[in-house]
Amino acid sequence: MLRIMPWGEPYYDSHGFQYDFSMDKIINGLYDLFLMDWAEELKDFGKPVFVTMGPEMNGNWYAWSGVYQGGGALDGYGDPTKEDGPEKYVDAFRHIIDLFESNGVDNAVWYWQPNYESTPEKIWNVIEAYYPGDDYIDWVAFSLFGAQTEEEEWVSFDKVMEPIYNELSSKYADKPLMLAEWGIGEI
């Protein structure tokens, strides 16, 4: 598995957004040479490799999050009927896939990995707003987490899994589904 995660040190800071790794810069080709190096390595490897970009984009903890890439604004980028944060994420992911494919990479298995719940819970931050499309994505994956601290309520795996499993397996019924990341914290 290869996870392309556009961020740099310090990985977590109070601002969240990292201008050097904005989706705009990926879309505009600033990192194409770096990405083409990865594409060449992948192509030379020759075996299937699962590849994603920016997992858990519907959360508020990563620099590529829709929260930090324009959020629910409709006036700063692209289609004025689509919220800027999710639209930039989709366009950046598509740009990377197009770049790999134009360089002859045919062994990448592209997967898309939202978090099991959106943070913040806003209408613009729904999971499906970040989906790059059936023509781009081979597998649908997701992250699933239980309690992360002692203060959080312990819930069963089934209780946490059932809603996201039902949502993704119905919305993307033609795609294989993968639990790509899961766990609990300090319990």
GROMACS elastic network, one bead per residue, 0.5 to 0.9 nm:
[ bonds ]
;  ai    aj funct       b0    kb
    1    49     6  0.56185   500
    1    51     6  0.57860   500
    1    52     6  0.81612   500
    2    49     6  0.70661   500
    2    50     6  0.61407   500
    2    52     6  0.65082   500
    2    53     6  0.85418   500
    3    50     6  0.83587   500
    3    51     6  0.58211   500
    3    52     6  0.50514   500
    3    53     6  0.57806   500
    3    54     6  0.73072   500
    3    55     6  0.77842   500
    4    51     6  0.75642   500
    4    52     6  0.60899   500
    4    54     6  0.61731   500
    4    55     6  0.84508   500
    5     8     6  0.89648   500
    5    52     6  0.85603   500
    5    53     6  0.59962   500
    5    54     6  0.50414   500
    5    55     6  0.75387   500
    5    62     6  0.88494   500
    5    63     6  0.89335   500
    5    64     6  0.80478   500
    6    20     6  0.89373   500
    6    21     6  0.55348   500
    6    22     6  0.78110   500
    6    23     6  0.84286   500
    6    26     6  0.88771   500
    6    53     6  0.79766   500
    6    54     6  0.68625   500
    6    62     6  0.89748   500
    6    63     6  0.74203   500
    6    64     6  0.67827   500
    7    10     6  0.86344   500
    7    11     6  0.67119   500
    7    18     6  0.68157   500
    7    20     6  0.78294   500
    7    21     6  0.55648   500
    7    22     6  0.84844   500
    7    62     6  0.80103   500
    7    63     6  0.62379   500
    7    64     6  0.76554   500
    8    11     6  0.56081   500
    8    18     6  0.77623   500
    8    20     6  0.82588   500
    8    21     6  0.76577   500
    8    63     6  0.89908   500
    9    12     6  0.76706   500
    9    13     6  0.89816   500
   10    13     6  0.63603   500
   11    16     6  0.84905   500
   11    62     6  0.82569   500
   11    63     6  0.83443   500
   12    15     6  0.82764   500
   12    16     6  0.65983   500
   12    61     6  0.77667   500
   12    62     6  0.78131   500
   12    63     6  0.85072   500
   13    16     6  0.56897   500
   13    17     6  0.85957   500
   14    17     6  0.88356   500
   15    18     6  0.78638   500
   15    63     6  0.89858   500
   15    68     6  0.88965   500
   16    60     6  0.80090   500
   16    61     6  0.69017   500
   16    62     6  0.66634   500
   16    63     6  0.54247   500
   16    64     6  0.88811   500
   16    65     6  0.87815   500
   16    68     6  0.68660   500
   17    21     6  0.84192   500
   17    22     6  0.77850   500
   17    62     6  0.78962   500
   17    64     6  0.75001   500
   17    65     6  0.83520   500
   17    67     6  0.86275   500
   17    68     6  0.52107   500
   17    69     6  0.75600   500
   18    21     6  0.56306   500
   18    22     6  0.64159   500
   18    63     6  0.58328   500
   18    64     6  0.82966   500
   18    68     6  0.83731   500
   19    22     6  0.51433   500
   19    23     6  0.88733   500
   19    25     6  0.86168   500
   19    63     6  0.87360   500
   20    25     6  0.76488   500
   21    24     6  0.82533   500
   21    25     6  0.66816   500
   21    26     6  0.74972   500
   21    63     6  0.76297   500
   21    64     6  0.77544   500
   22    25     6  0.54340   500
   22    26     6  0.68330   500
   22    27     6  0.88665   500
   22    63     6  0.77281   500
   22    64     6  0.68519   500
   22    68     6  0.86793   500
   22    69     6  0.69917   500
   23    26     6  0.51048   500
   23    27     6  0.60937   500
   23    28     6  0.85186   500
   23    64     6  0.68047   500
   23    69     6  0.68679   500
   23    85     6  0.89726   500
   23    88     6  0.59008   500
   23    89     6  0.62389   500
   23    91     6  0.80706   500
   23    92     6  0.56887   500
   23    93     6  0.87873   500
   24    27     6  0.50615   500
   24    28     6  0.60276   500
   24    29     6  0.86378   500
   24    30     6  0.88720   500
   24    69     6  0.83850   500
   24    88     6  0.69125   500
   24    89     6  0.89131   500
   24    91     6  0.88843   500
   24    92     6  0.74465   500
   25    28     6  0.50743   500
   25    29     6  0.62769   500
   25    30     6  0.53310   500
   25    31     6  0.72223   500
   25    92     6  0.85659   500
   26    29     6  0.52303   500
   26    30     6  0.57868   500
   26    31     6  0.58689   500
   26    32     6  0.74819   500
   26    91     6  0.88324   500
   26    92     6  0.57046   500
   26    93     6  0.86057   500
   26    95     6  0.74921   500
   26    96     6  0.79088   500
   27    30     6  0.77511   500
   27    31     6  0.88308   500
   27    88     6  0.78659   500
   27    91     6  0.64514   500
   27    93     6  0.83893   500
   27    94     6  0.86370   500
   27    95     6  0.60433   500
   27    96     6  0.82748   500
   28    31     6  0.84045   500
   28    32     6  0.87788   500
   28    92     6  0.87030   500
   28    95     6  0.88183   500
   29    32     6  0.50454   500
   29    33     6  0.83171   500
   29    95     6  0.82609   500
   30    33     6  0.78283   500
   30    34     6  0.87885   500
   31    34     6  0.53375   500
   31    35     6  0.61065   500
   31    36     6  0.85378   500
   32    36     6  0.58712   500
   32    37     6  0.85796   500
   32    96     6  0.81429   500
   32    99     6  0.75766   500
   33    36     6  0.50329   500
   33    37     6  0.63852   500
   33    38     6  0.89210   500
   34    37     6  0.52848   500
   34    38     6  0.67978   500
   34    39     6  0.88732   500
   35    38     6  0.51247   500
   35    39     6  0.61893   500
   35    40     6  0.87030   500
   35    96     6  0.74738   500
   35    99     6  0.79360   500
   35   100     6  0.79242   500
   36    40     6  0.60630   500
   36    41     6  0.85262   500
   36    99     6  0.72656   500
   36   100     6  0.68956   500
   36   103     6  0.74951   500
   37    40     6  0.51863   500
   37    41     6  0.63165   500
   37    42     6  0.86678   500
   38    41     6  0.50644   500
   38    42     6  0.61103   500
   38    43     6  0.85047   500
   38   100     6  0.85623   500
   39    42     6  0.51172   500
   39    43     6  0.60530   500
   39    44     6  0.85350   500
   39    99     6  0.81095   500
   39   100     6  0.54023   500
   39   101     6  0.85144   500
   39   103     6  0.70639   500
   39   104     6  0.83389   500
   39   105     6  0.64090   500
   40    43     6  0.50132   500
   40    44     6  0.60138   500
   40    45     6  0.84859   500
   40   100     6  0.83404   500
   40   103     6  0.75847   500
   40   104     6  0.84779   500
   40   105     6  0.75063   500
   41    44     6  0.51308   500
   41    45     6  0.61362   500
   41    46     6  0.88494   500
   42    45     6  0.50793   500
   42    46     6  0.67012   500
   42    47     6  0.81468   500
   42    48     6  0.87224   500
   42    49     6  0.76370   500
   42   105     6  0.70147   500
   42   107     6  0.75147   500
   42   108     6  0.75247   500
   43    46     6  0.53455   500
   43    47     6  0.81570   500
   43   100     6  0.88688   500
   43   103     6  0.85623   500
   43   104     6  0.71436   500
   43   105     6  0.50400   500
   43   106     6  0.71881   500
   43   107     6  0.67617   500
   43   108     6  0.82713   500
   44    47     6  0.85813   500
   44   105     6  0.87699   500
   45    48     6  0.84459   500
   45    49     6  0.88784   500
   45   107     6  0.86853   500
   46    49     6  0.86861   500
   46   105     6  0.87108   500
   46   106     6  0.84905   500
   46   107     6  0.63500   500
   47   107     6  0.60586   500
   47   108     6  0.84431   500
   48   106     6  0.84077   500
   48   108     6  0.58207   500
   48   109     6  0.65646   500
   49   107     6  0.63587   500
   49   108     6  0.51500   500
   49   109     6  0.57977   500
   49   110     6  0.83802   500
   50   107     6  0.86730   500
   50   108     6  0.59683   500
   50   110     6  0.58728   500
   50   111     6  0.66243   500
   50   139     6  0.88803   500
   51   108     6  0.61741   500
   51   109     6  0.59192   500
   51   111     6  0.60385   500
   51   112     6  0.85291   500
   52    55     6  0.70466   500
   52    93     6  0.82952   500
   52   109     6  0.85170   500
   52   110     6  0.58481   500
   52   111     6  0.52246   500
   52   112     6  0.59035   500
   52   113     6  0.73410   500
   53    92     6  0.87017   500
   53    93     6  0.62335   500
   53    96     6  0.82475   500
   53   110     6  0.88545   500
   53   111     6  0.82919   500
   53   112     6  0.73944   500
   53   113     6  0.82868   500
   54    57     6  0.60208   500
   54    62     6  0.81631   500
   54    63     6  0.88803   500
   54    64     6  0.63233   500
   54    65     6  0.79556   500
   54    89     6  0.82536   500
   54    93     6  0.81467   500
   54   112     6  0.84829   500
   54   113     6  0.78470   500
   54   114     6  0.87578   500
   55    58     6  0.84669   500
   55    62     6  0.86868   500
   55    64     6  0.87550   500
   55    65     6  0.89097   500
   55   112     6  0.70906   500
   55   114     6  0.58166   500
   55   115     6  0.74707   500
   55   142     6  0.81893   500
   55   143     6  0.81784   500
   56    59     6  0.56549   500
   56    60     6  0.85613   500
   56    61     6  0.84738   500
   56    62     6  0.77273   500
   56    64     6  0.89422   500
   56    65     6  0.74967   500
   56   113     6  0.60242   500
   56   116     6  0.83022   500
   56   118     6  0.86293   500
   56   142     6  0.77455   500
   56   143     6  0.70242   500
   57    60     6  0.75997   500
   57    61     6  0.85251   500
   57    62     6  0.70956   500
   57    63     6  0.86830   500
   57    64     6  0.62742   500
   57    66     6  0.62271   500
   57    67     6  0.85810   500
   57    86     6  0.82976   500
   57    89     6  0.78028   500
   57   113     6  0.79308   500
   57   114     6  0.59355   500
   57   115     6  0.72570   500
   57   118     6  0.87245   500
   57   127     6  0.86667   500
   57   130     6  0.76202   500
   58    65     6  0.60269   500
   58    66     6  0.63443   500
   58    67     6  0.78659   500
   58    86     6  0.82673   500
   58   114     6  0.60870   500
   58   115     6  0.63321   500
   58   116     6  0.89128   500
   58   117     6  0.76700   500
   58   118     6  0.51246   500
   58   119     6  0.63363   500
   58   120     6  0.79724   500
   58   125     6  0.61045   500
   58   126     6  0.71646   500
   58   127     6  0.63688   500
   58   130     6  0.76324   500
   59    62     6  0.72083   500
   59    65     6  0.61646   500
   59    66     6  0.78263   500
   59    67     6  0.77432   500
   59   114     6  0.81129   500
   59   115     6  0.66620   500
   59   117     6  0.76891   500
   59   118     6  0.54621   500
   59   120     6  0.68516   500
   59   125     6  0.85127   500
   60    63     6  0.80773   500
   60    64     6  0.88786   500
   60    65     6  0.58166   500
   60    66     6  0.77185   500
   60    67     6  0.60482   500
   60    68     6  0.77978   500
   60   118     6  0.83708   500
   60   119     6  0.57994   500
   60   120     6  0.69225   500
   61    64     6  0.87248   500
   61    65     6  0.70691   500
   61   119     6  0.88257   500
   62    65     6  0.53655   500
   62    68     6  0.83800   500
   63    66     6  0.85393   500
   63    67     6  0.85645   500
   63    68     6  0.63751   500
   63    69     6  0.80318   500
   64    67     6  0.81158   500
   64    68     6  0.66624   500
   64    69     6  0.65869   500
   64    85     6  0.88221   500
   64    89     6  0.72173   500
   65    68     6  0.55465   500
   65    69     6  0.64176   500
   65    71     6  0.84417   500
   65    85     6  0.73907   500
   65    86     6  0.81865   500
   65    89     6  0.78497   500
   66    70     6  0.63268   500
   66    71     6  0.51756   500
   66    72     6  0.81261   500
   66    83     6  0.89496   500
   66    84     6  0.77078   500
   66    86     6  0.52063   500
   66    87     6  0.83490   500
   66    88     6  0.78444   500
   66    89     6  0.68767   500
   66   125     6  0.72394   500
   66   130     6  0.84831   500
   67    70     6  0.62746   500
   67    72     6  0.78217   500
   67    85     6  0.62570   500
   67    86     6  0.85595   500
   67   119     6  0.87917   500
   67   120     6  0.81311   500
   67   125     6  0.80662   500
   68    71     6  0.63367   500
   68    85     6  0.70716   500
   69    84     6  0.69739   500
   69    86     6  0.77851   500
   69    88     6  0.69097   500
   69    89     6  0.77476   500
   70    73     6  0.58984   500
   70    74     6  0.85052   500
   70    76     6  0.74471   500
   70    77     6  0.83502   500
   70    83     6  0.75890   500
   70    86     6  0.80207   500
   70    87     6  0.89471   500
   70    88     6  0.80144   500
   71    74     6  0.87632   500
   71    83     6  0.66715   500
   71    84     6  0.59592   500
   71    86     6  0.72478   500
   71   124     6  0.74546   500
   71   125     6  0.76786   500
   72    82     6  0.83256   500
   72    84     6  0.60858   500
   72    85     6  0.63358   500
   72    86     6  0.81279   500
   72   122     6  0.84611   500
   72   123     6  0.83920   500
   72   124     6  0.54016   500
   72   125     6  0.74810   500
   73    76     6  0.67374   500
   73    77     6  0.85706   500
   73    80     6  0.87866   500
   73    82     6  0.83766   500
   73    83     6  0.54196   500
   73    84     6  0.54947   500
   73    85     6  0.74773   500
   73   124     6  0.88799   500
   74    77     6  0.71913   500
   74    78     6  0.85064   500
   74    79     6  0.76955   500
   74    80     6  0.50742   500
   74    81     6  0.63971   500
   74    82     6  0.61767   500
   74    83     6  0.50171   500
   74    84     6  0.57963   500
   75    78     6  0.80398   500
   75    79     6  0.83435   500
   75    80     6  0.58376   500
   75    81     6  0.87938   500
   75    83     6  0.82996   500
   75    84     6  0.75217   500
   76    80     6  0.81243   500
   76    84     6  0.65925   500
   77    80     6  0.72699   500
   77    82     6  0.88542   500
   77    83     6  0.84366   500
   77    84     6  0.57315   500
   77    85     6  0.88990   500
   77    87     6  0.81130   500
   77    88     6  0.76772   500
   78    81     6  0.87324   500
   78    82     6  0.78446   500
   78    84     6  0.74028   500
   78    87     6  0.76451   500
   78    88     6  0.82149   500
   79    82     6  0.55249   500
   79    83     6  0.80754   500
   79    84     6  0.81763   500
   79    87     6  0.80932   500
   80    83     6  0.74450   500
   80    84     6  0.82788   500
   82    85     6  0.87852   500
   82    86     6  0.78646   500
   82    87     6  0.63741   500
   82   124     6  0.85541   500
   82   129     6  0.84455   500
   83    86     6  0.60613   500
   83    87     6  0.60897   500
   83    88     6  0.86351   500
   83   124     6  0.63131   500
   83   125     6  0.86537   500
   83   129     6  0.83258   500
   84    87     6  0.50878   500
   84    88     6  0.59176   500
   84    89     6  0.85373   500
   85    88     6  0.54740   500
   85    89     6  0.64580   500
   85    90     6  0.88865   500
   85   124     6  0.85024   500
   85   125     6  0.83254   500
   85   130     6  0.87149   500
   86    89     6  0.51061   500
   86    90     6  0.62356   500
   86    91     6  0.86740   500
   86   124     6  0.78316   500
   86   125     6  0.72675   500
   86   126     6  0.89039   500
   86   129     6  0.57683   500
   86   130     6  0.50464   500
   86   131     6  0.84993   500
   87    90     6  0.51570   500
   87    91     6  0.61759   500
   87    92     6  0.85969   500
   87   129     6  0.74346   500
   87   130     6  0.69588   500
   88    91     6  0.50999   500
   88    92     6  0.60369   500
   88    93     6  0.85345   500
   88   130     6  0.88668   500
   89    92     6  0.51985   500
   89    93     6  0.61651   500
   89    94     6  0.85664   500
   89   130     6  0.65829   500
   89   131     6  0.88660   500
   89   132     6  0.83830   500
   90    93     6  0.52243   500
   90    94     6  0.61035   500
   90    95     6  0.85130   500
   90   129     6  0.83202   500
   90   130     6  0.57139   500
   90   131     6  0.64936   500
   90   133     6  0.85531   500
   91    94     6  0.50723   500
   91    95     6  0.59929   500
   91    96     6  0.86842   500
   91   132     6  0.75124   500
   92    95     6  0.50022   500
   92    96     6  0.63611   500
   92    97     6  0.87660   500
   93    96     6  0.52429   500
   93    97     6  0.63479   500
   93    98     6  0.86368   500
   93   132     6  0.69157   500
   93   136     6  0.88458   500
   94    97     6  0.50770   500
   94    98     6  0.59689   500
   94    99     6  0.84047   500
   94   132     6  0.64422   500
   94   133     6  0.88369   500
   94   136     6  0.68930   500
   95    98     6  0.51182   500
   95    99     6  0.60288   500
   95   100     6  0.86630   500
   96    99     6  0.50376   500
   96   100     6  0.62429   500
   96   101     6  0.86125   500
   97   100     6  0.51999   500
   97   101     6  0.61387   500
   97   102     6  0.85082   500
   97   108     6  0.89771   500
   97   110     6  0.79234   500
   97   136     6  0.71363   500
   98   101     6  0.51323   500
   98   102     6  0.59464   500
   98   103     6  0.85492   500
   98   136     6  0.86159   500
   99   102     6  0.51873   500
   99   103     6  0.63504   500
   99   104     6  0.89817   500
   99   105     6  0.89096   500
  100   103     6  0.51996   500
  100   104     6  0.66611   500
  100   105     6  0.54111   500
  100   106     6  0.82406   500
  100   108     6  0.84076   500
  101   104     6  0.51737   500
  101   105     6  0.50512   500
  101   106     6  0.65885   500
  101   108     6  0.87562   500
  102   105     6  0.73993   500
  103   106     6  0.89841   500
  105   108     6  0.65133   500
  106   109     6  0.83524   500
  109   137     6  0.79595   500
  109   138     6  0.60421   500
  109   139     6  0.74693   500
  110   136     6  0.71981   500
  110   137     6  0.52548   500
  110   138     6  0.52181   500
  110   139     6  0.64195   500
  110   140     6  0.87353   500
  111   136     6  0.87928   500
  111   137     6  0.56456   500
  111   138     6  0.57998   500
  111   140     6  0.55547   500
  111   141     6  0.63431   500
  111   178     6  0.88005   500
  112   130     6  0.89539   500
  112   131     6  0.73451   500
  112   132     6  0.80171   500
  112   137     6  0.66110   500
  112   138     6  0.82686   500
  112   139     6  0.66474   500
  112   140     6  0.52179   500
  112   141     6  0.56536   500
  112   142     6  0.75554   500
  113   139     6  0.89557   500
  113   140     6  0.64758   500
  113   143     6  0.67044   500
  113   178     6  0.87673   500
  113   179     6  0.88223   500
  113   180     6  0.74157   500
  113   181     6  0.88883   500
  114   117     6  0.80760   500
  114   118     6  0.83294   500
  114   127     6  0.65669   500
  114   130     6  0.81128   500
  114   131     6  0.88637   500
  114   140     6  0.86825   500
  114   141     6  0.70749   500
  114   142     6  0.50950   500
  114   143     6  0.64444   500
  115   118     6  0.66055   500
  115   119     6  0.88708   500
  115   127     6  0.81168   500
  115   141     6  0.89481   500
  115   142     6  0.55633   500
  115   144     6  0.65218   500
  115   145     6  0.86883   500
  116   127     6  0.86082   500
  116   142     6  0.61578   500
  116   143     6  0.56700   500
  116   144     6  0.53490   500
  116   145     6  0.77863   500
  116   160     6  0.83338   500
  116   161     6  0.81262   500
  116   163     6  0.84538   500
  116   164     6  0.56947   500
  116   165     6  0.86953   500
  117   120     6  0.89024   500
  117   121     6  0.80970   500
  117   126     6  0.86977   500
  117   127     6  0.80383   500
  117   143     6  0.88779   500
  117   144     6  0.83428   500
  117   164     6  0.77260   500
  118   121     6  0.54664   500
  118   122     6  0.79411   500
  118   125     6  0.65072   500
  118   126     6  0.65032   500
  118   127     6  0.69457   500
  119   122     6  0.77698   500
  119   125     6  0.75987   500
  120   125     6  0.70225   500
  121   124     6  0.85193   500
  121   125     6  0.65962   500
  121   126     6  0.76000   500
  122   125     6  0.52294   500
  122   126     6  0.70153   500
  123   126     6  0.59477   500
  124   127     6  0.89849   500
  124   129     6  0.72512   500
  125   128     6  0.85048   500
  125   129     6  0.68683   500
  125   130     6  0.82162   500
  126   129     6  0.57052   500
  126   130     6  0.76693   500
  127   130     6  0.58395   500
  127   131     6  0.72530   500
  128   131     6  0.52513   500
  128   132     6  0.89169   500
  128   171     6  0.83895   500
  129   132     6  0.85396   500
  130   133     6  0.89176   500
  131   134     6  0.83721   500
  131   137     6  0.83487   500
  132   135     6  0.80728   500
  132   136     6  0.61831   500
  132   137     6  0.67994   500
  133   136     6  0.54778   500
  133   137     6  0.61961   500
  134   137     6  0.53120   500
  134   138     6  0.72604   500
  134   172     6  0.85330   500
  134   174     6  0.88335   500
  134   175     6  0.82959   500
  135   138     6  0.80000   500
  137   140     6  0.72396   500
  137   175     6  0.83060   500
  138   175     6  0.65288   500
  138   176     6  0.75346   500
  139   175     6  0.54329   500
  139   176     6  0.51043   500
  139   177     6  0.60454   500
  139   178     6  0.72314   500
  140   168     6  0.76604   500
  140   169     6  0.87621   500
  140   172     6  0.74453   500
  140   175     6  0.62244   500
  140   176     6  0.62193   500
  140   178     6  0.62700   500
  140   179     6  0.88160   500
  141   168     6  0.86428   500
  141   176     6  0.82584   500
  141   177     6  0.55319   500
  141   179     6  0.55927   500
  141   180     6  0.57432   500
  141   181     6  0.85906   500
  142   164     6  0.83185   500
  142   165     6  0.89455   500
  142   168     6  0.88080   500
  142   177     6  0.81968   500
  142   178     6  0.65962   500
  142   179     6  0.53829   500
  142   180     6  0.57108   500
  142   181     6  0.68043   500
  142   182     6  0.86040   500
  143   179     6  0.63390   500
  143   180     6  0.59103   500
  143   182     6  0.56127   500
  143   183     6  0.87988   500
  144   160     6  0.74827   500
  144   161     6  0.71418   500
  144   164     6  0.85622   500
  144   179     6  0.73765   500
  144   180     6  0.83180   500
  144   181     6  0.63023   500
  144   183     6  0.69319   500
  145   148     6  0.75965   500
  145   157     6  0.86980   500
  145   160     6  0.77710   500
  145   161     6  0.89926   500
  145   181     6  0.81100   500
  145   182     6  0.52611   500
  145   183     6  0.50868   500
  145   184     6  0.57534   500
  145   185     6  0.84890   500
  146   152     6  0.87906   500
  146   153     6  0.86868   500
  146   154     6  0.70084   500
  146   155     6  0.66452   500
  146   156     6  0.78866   500
  146   157     6  0.73370   500
  146   160     6  0.72093   500
  146   182     6  0.80260   500
  146   183     6  0.62966   500
  146   185     6  0.75857   500
  147   150     6  0.74454   500
  147   151     6  0.82506   500
  147   152     6  0.53768   500
  147   153     6  0.63037   500
  147   154     6  0.56693   500
  147   155     6  0.73137   500
  147   183     6  0.84504   500
  147   184     6  0.53989   500
  147   185     6  0.60935   500
  147   186     6  0.79702   500
  147   187     6  0.74468   500
  148   151     6  0.83551   500
  148   152     6  0.67539   500
  148   183     6  0.84043   500
  148   184     6  0.52952   500
  148   186     6  0.58453   500
  148   187     6  0.72386   500
  149   152     6  0.55540   500
  149   153     6  0.86875   500
  149   184     6  0.82283   500
  149   185     6  0.56614   500
  149   187     6  0.63106   500
  150   153     6  0.78341   500
  150   154     6  0.86536   500
  150   185     6  0.81255   500
  150   186     6  0.61003   500
  150   187     6  0.55221   500
  154   187     6  0.87650   500
  155   158     6  0.83631   500
  155   159     6  0.65815   500
  155   160     6  0.70416   500
  156   159     6  0.53128   500
  156   160     6  0.66196   500
  156   161     6  0.85978   500
  157   160     6  0.53533   500
  157   161     6  0.58402   500
  157   162     6  0.83732   500
  158   162     6  0.56799   500
  158   163     6  0.89256   500
  159   162     6  0.57759   500
  159   163     6  0.75699   500
  160   163     6  0.66974   500
  160   164     6  0.75793   500
  161   164     6  0.57922   500
  161   165     6  0.58959   500
  161   166     6  0.84742   500
  162   165     6  0.51704   500
  162   166     6  0.59797   500
  162   167     6  0.85037   500
  163   166     6  0.52824   500
  163   167     6  0.61298   500
  163   168     6  0.86781   500
  164   167     6  0.50067   500
  164   168     6  0.60135   500
  164   169     6  0.82438   500
  165   168     6  0.54428   500
  165   169     6  0.58303   500
  165   170     6  0.83342   500
  165   177     6  0.84448   500
  166   169     6  0.53409   500
  166   170     6  0.60334   500
  166   171     6  0.84923   500
  167   170     6  0.54663   500
  167   171     6  0.61025   500
  167   172     6  0.83991   500
  168   171     6  0.51480   500
  168   172     6  0.56754   500
  168   173     6  0.75071   500
  168   177     6  0.77974   500
  169   172     6  0.54360   500
  169   173     6  0.50421   500
  169   174     6  0.83089   500
  169   175     6  0.79619   500
  169   176     6  0.84175   500
  169   177     6  0.70344   500
  170   173     6  0.51207   500
  170   174     6  0.88832   500
  171   174     6  0.87256   500
  172   175     6  0.56145   500
  172   176     6  0.83560   500
  172   177     6  0.85222   500
  173   176     6  0.78168   500
  173   177     6  0.87577   500
  178   181     6  0.89054   500
  179   182     6  0.71817   500
  184   187     6  0.72011   500
